[in-house]
Amino acid sequence: MKKFLNKGRCMSSVIKLLEKIDEAGTVERKPGSGKKRTTRTVENVELVERLALSQENALGTHRAVCSITMFLS
């Protein structure tokens, strides 16, 4: 902790880091951890365009963003 006093680190952060080193042998992230990336495919772009925009001949057919995300998952 003496080395980290000027760095703004708290004791619990140092303890978590040490536990991670003991458990995994490294401070690197585990493969597959973190936020999953979304794919911007042609199909997804077309689906969002179709669901989000009102068509000129079918007014009121747009959808809210939260309902569009249900179709993409």
C-alpha positions in Angstrom: 0.0 0.0 0.0 2.9 2.3 0.6 3.7 2.2 -3.2 0.1 3.0 -4.1 -0.6 5.9 -1.6 0.1 8.6 -4.2 -1.9 6.7 -6.9 -5.3 7.0 -5.3 -5.8 3.3 -4.9 -7.9 1.9 -2.1 -7.1 -1.2 -0.1 -10.0 -3.2 -1.5 -8.7 -2.6 -5.1 -5.3 -3.9 -4.1 -6.8 -6.9 -2.4 -8.9 -7.8 -5.4 -5.9 -7.5 -7.7 -3.8 -9.8 -5.4 -6.7 -12.3 -5.3 -6.9 -12.3 -9.1 -3.1 -12.9 -9.4 -3.4 -15.8 -6.9 -6.3 -17.3 -8.7 -5.3 -16.9 -12.4 -1.6 -16.2 -12.1 -2.0 -13.0 -14.1 -3.9 -9.7 -14.1 -5.0 -10.2 -17.7 -8.7 -10.6 -18.5 -10.1 -14.0 -19.0 -10.9 -14.9 -22.7 -14.6 -14.2 -23.5 -15.1 -11.8 -20.6 -16.4 -8.4 -21.1 -19.2 -6.9 -23.2 -20.1 -8.9 -26.2 -19.7 -7.1 -29.5 -22.7 -6.6 -31.8 -22.5 -7.4 -35.4 -23.4 -4.8 -38.0 -24.6 -7.1 -40.8 -26.5 -6.2 -43.8 -29.5 -8.1 -42.5 -29.4 -6.3 -39.1 -29.2 -2.9 -40.8 -32.1 -3.7 -43.1 -34.1 -5.0 -40.2 -33.5 -1.8 -38.2 -34.4 0.4 -41.2 -37.6 -1.6 -41.7 -38.7 -1.5 -38.1 -37.5 2.0 -37.1 -38.8 4.1 -40.1 -42.4 4.7 -41.1 -43.0 4.0 -44.7 -44.6 6.6 -46.9 -47.5 4.4 -47.7 -47.9 2.9 -44.2 -47.7 5.8 -41.7 -47.4 4.8 -38.0 -45.5 1.5 -38.6 -42.3 2.7 -36.9 -41.1 1.0 -33.6 -39.4 2.3 -30.5 -35.7 1.5 -30.0 -36.4 -0.8 -27.1 -38.8 -3.0 -29.2 -36.2 -3.1 -32.0 -33.5 -4.5 -29.8 -35.8 -7.4 -28.9 -35.7 -8.4 -32.6 -31.9 -8.2 -32.7 -31.1 -10.4 -29.7 
